[in-house]
Amino acid sequence: MEWILLASALVAVGFSALLGSFFIKGTFSFLTKKTKGNTERFSSQSKPIYGGILFYSAFLLCALIYYFSPLYSHDEANTFVALMIIVSISFFMGLADDLLNTSPLFKFIVQFVCAFVLIKTGIVITISPMTWVNNIITVLWVVGIMNSINMLDNMDAITSSISFTIIVPCVIMQIIAGEINIDTMVMVTVSGALLGFLFYNWAPAKMYMGDNGSQFLGILLAYIGIKYFWNGIQITDEINYAYNAKQFTMVALAFVVPLTDTTTVTINRLLKGKSPFVGGRDHTTHYLYYRGLSVRKVGAVLIALNLIGVCLAQIIMYCPDINYNFIYVLAIYPITVFALLYINTKVTKQK
């Protein structure tokens, strides 16, 4: 069945690249965004924001292929439906925001709906024997990651490449373990779509992903985070609930860049009496640029940092007998990354 995955990846890359070329050459002014000087987008140039359309189109193609392929199992029907719902409403919510500049309340409502759908279909973070605690943590995670990925989309190729570093290692480990299912198919296809999109999004970008793309990736990464990092290990007894350092360390490692950026921006803006949800050029990405790195080098640094984190998280996931002392050593990595990037925002002046 690996040939289906390979074919899906190649189709997604080609489809994304061709569709992106069509949009760039076309005159679709209603989806061309000129970033104002006081927003978080670093570039001030007008660029098409079709990224999410590329991702969502590839996702629908993937769903169609999977449904009619030998890989499809009726046991996965709930997961299949849940993915279709949350990805669709997230994409269209982002698209509505790009076109109509919707209110933050509208975004939060849709994000809560996504979390509710996951909970109703049994896709819940398990850290406690108490269901209500797990549900609350799941809602906070979904809303938090969707906004974190959206906030990270502030410089060419950052969000797309970081998403790629989280998804691809999961795909590789799934294939090695022989666990080929709907999740594997979706991750393979979206990875291909991201690769095709990065051809246009790498600095200097010819295309942005827009909120339609960042919200699509946000809910997908929230879902992957629940299935393969929060719940990536077996909880064997109640003593391990909520005290299991493996879960928290894995999540902190795999999402080290988006979590660091969001936490840093939130702390700094609150200290200045500003809302964390108002855009600005005060992200960790921006301060690396102010430090003297080019936009491409900023992307390369953050890709390396997150890829190392994801690989370390995979070690924890696939080594069930790993010593807890080693877990605490690995936990030093996300703490160090956060400390260095946060300190850089304090010692580097904006330009």
Sequence and secondary structure as in RCSB ss.txt:
>XXXX:A:sequence
MEWILLASALVAVGFSALLGSFFIKGTFSFLTKKTKGNTERFSSQSKPIYGGILFYSAFLLCALIYYFSPLYSHD
EANTFVALMIIVSISFFMGLADDLLNTSPLFKFIVQFVCAFVLIKTGIVITISPMTWVNNIITVLWVVGIMNSIN
MLDNMDAITSSISFTIIVPCVIMQIIAGEINIDTMVMVTVSGALLGFLFYNWAPAKMYMGDNGSQFLGILLAYIG
IKYFWNGIQITDEINYAYNAKQFTMVALAFVVPLTDTTTVTINRLLKGKSPFVGGRDHTTHYLYYRGLSVRKVGA
VLIALNLIGVCLAQIIMYCPDINYNFIYVLAIYPITVFALLYINTKVTKQK
>XXXX:A:secstr
 HHHHHHHHHHHHHHHHHHHHHHHHS  GGGEEE  TTSS S  SEEE  HHHHHHHHHHHHHHHHHTSTT  GG
GHHHHHHHHHHHHHHHHHHHHHHHH   HHHHHHHHHHHHHHHHHTT      SSHHHHHHHHHHHHHHHHHHHH
HH SSTTHHHHHHHHHHHHHHHHHHHTT  SHHHHHHHHHHHHHHHHHHHHSSS S   HHHHHHHHHHHHHHHH
IIIIITSS   SGGGTTT HHHHHHHHHHTHHHHHHHHHHHHHHHHTT  TTS  S SHHHHHHHTT  HHHHHH
HHHHHHHHHHHHHHHHHH TT  HHHHHHHTHHHHHHHHHHHHHHHHS   
